[in-house]
Amino acid sequence: MILAFIALAGLIITPFYLLHAGKKLLFRPDIMEDQEKKDTELLFEAYRSDDISAVRFGAIFFFRRFLMLLVLIFLPG
């Protein structure tokens, strides 16, 4: 049961973390350390680096998938 709550917390936090990391990469790259910047750029390497919609797309994509998963879990009930 504890593992389920930990997994649920991770699922809820992931889209918001992606949104935060992407905005930080776009708007404040000078305050990021080199390793942190490289790791964050890997998340968004297929997108244009000057476009906020790419960051939003990643967060919305994960949020939509998790919402569909929750609906499928609770729909039979």
Stockholm file with secondary structure:
# STOCKHOLM 1.0

chainA/1-77         MILAFIALAGLIITPFYLLHAGKKLLFRPDIMEDQEKKDTELLFEAYRSDDISAVRFGAIFFFRRFLMLLVLIFLPG
#=GR chainA/1-77 SS CHHHHHHHHHHHHHHHHHHHHHHHHHHCGGGSCHHHHHHHHHHTTTSCTTCHHHHHHHHHHHHHHHHHHHHHHHSCC
#=GC SS_cons        CHHHHHHHHHHHHHHHHHHHHHHHHHHCGGGSCHHHHHHHHHHTTTSCTTCHHHHHHHHHHHHHHHHHHHHHHHSCC
//
